[in-house]
Amino acid sequence: MNMVQSIKVKFLIGLLVIFFTSLLLLHHFVMQIIESSNETIITQDLNTMKKNSNVYVKQTFMINHYSHDEIYFEQMSKELVVDLKNITSSQVAVYSLKGKQLAASDSAPFMSPLGDDFKHALKGETAYTISHQEKISTIYFSYPVVIDGEKIGILRFSKDVSMLYENSRQILDVILYVTIAIFAMGLLLCYALFWNITLPIVKMTKVSTEVINGNLNVHISLNRKDELGKLAHNFNQMIEKIRLQIGKIEKDRDRLKELNQHRKQFYDNVTHELKTPLTSIMGYAQMIKDNGQNDEVFFEKGIAHIADESARLHEMVLQLLELSKETDSKASYEMVDAGFILLSVCEGMAFKAQKYNKNIVCELEDHLIIEGSPTKLRQLFINLIDNAIKYSDASSEIIVKAGLISEVIQFTFINQGDVIAPKHLARIYEPFYRENGRLVKEVGSRGLGLSICKAIVEEHQGTIQIQSEDRETSVIVHIPQFDNKQVTS
């Protein structure tokens, strides 16, 4: 705001400097023009006065048959001042060549000390001076009277020219007032224009300050169609893009932070899961090494435990490798009947369900053709049915359904058992994620099944979701049906 105020002050000072400078220059030039005009008028008037006076003097000398002598000029001086006063409408005084006053039409104007005009006349020159006293302006005009080449005396005139200078002052005042009015209107117009220009700058300055302080939820309201309006529009778009970009950066930051946390948790869980069977294997191996085969029962038990833990460790490594594979390779994809594969898995898993006194019910439609990997689809179905067996209530039914819904094949796996809390459903696909031990209810569970299932479903361009309420958990998988039209076209 201080910057904008300083711009206004500078602009106002600049306008005032321009105004006063222009006013002084205009006054100076107008004064010169008026003075030059007055000088021209006075010079012409005095030349006419001199010419008429000389004609009158010569005629008087001729009529009276005077010779060209100072004596006769002195004798006719009183008559001259009276006549010349009427002829020139000015006060007249007659002087000798030595500067003595011979006669005057009115002595008052000639009582003041003689001016430069009279001194020049004594030297044989024509000159005039102007005297200004308050609002009265008087011209004193002196020149030597020459008859037939001989100077016989000096004539000096006093003429009031106050009206001429008064008119000049009035003209100058009018010009001054008009100039001030024009510049005042120009100043107001320029200031209004400047305010119209600086108002958007003030708004953009306030908004930019808010942006600097971290507030990006700001907007410049400026309904204009000129360059400033376009600038404000671009400024708003720039703020919006910055806000979106910062929002995206913050989301990416949070996502990376969460991903890093998940990665750390994943490796911690992997380390823990691998460490458990390794520790058990190393313990039994060391005891067998120390005791040898002295205790045959312990030896057989240790070897069996090492074999079981090694198999579990091997299976875990295979699952980790499966989870880390690229999911965008479709080189091994083919048209498969997913219903046939699912039926085969249900029949194979029925023995395990019976072991836990549970029953699998299959409700499958025919010709559920999709494009995919038979091996991975079988692994998907095995994992989902295996989870349903593990986490269902004793002596309950596991329902498996498959059918076509709007060109999408829906696979549903339902089991009765403990409900999964909503806050855990979003993270249930994370490797080794546990809900207070919920996912490790059965011995040998490694917490990788659902992670692998999600990867397989997404590899087949499908979706997977879990619903759990009223002691019933449902896993719903959608995989697009194979499109015969694309093949035939």
Secondary structure, DSSP 8 states (H G I E B T S, - for coil): -HHHHHHHHHHHHHHHHHHHHHHHHHHHHHHHHHHHHHHHHHHHHHHHHHHHHHHHHHHHHHHTT--S-HHHHHHTHHHHHHHHHHHHTSEEEEE-TTS-EEEES-SGGG-S---HHHHHHHTT--EEEEEEETTEEEEEEEEEEEETTEEEEEEEEEEE-HHHHHHHHHHHHHHHHHHHHHHHHHHHHHHHHHHHHHHHHHHHHHHHHHHHTT-----------SHHHHHHHHHHHHHHHHHHHHHHHHHHHHHHHHHHHHHHHHHHHHHHHHHHHHHHHHHHHHHHHHHTTSSHHHHHHHHHHHHHHHHHHHHHHHHHHHHHS-S---TT-EEEEHHHHHHHHHHHHHHHHHHTT-EEEEEE-S--EEEE-HHHHHHHHHHHHHHHHHHS-TT-EEEEEEEEETTEEEEEEEEES----HHHHTTTTSTT--STTGGG-STT--S-HHHHHHHHHHHTT-EEEEEEETTEEEEEEEEE---HHHHH-
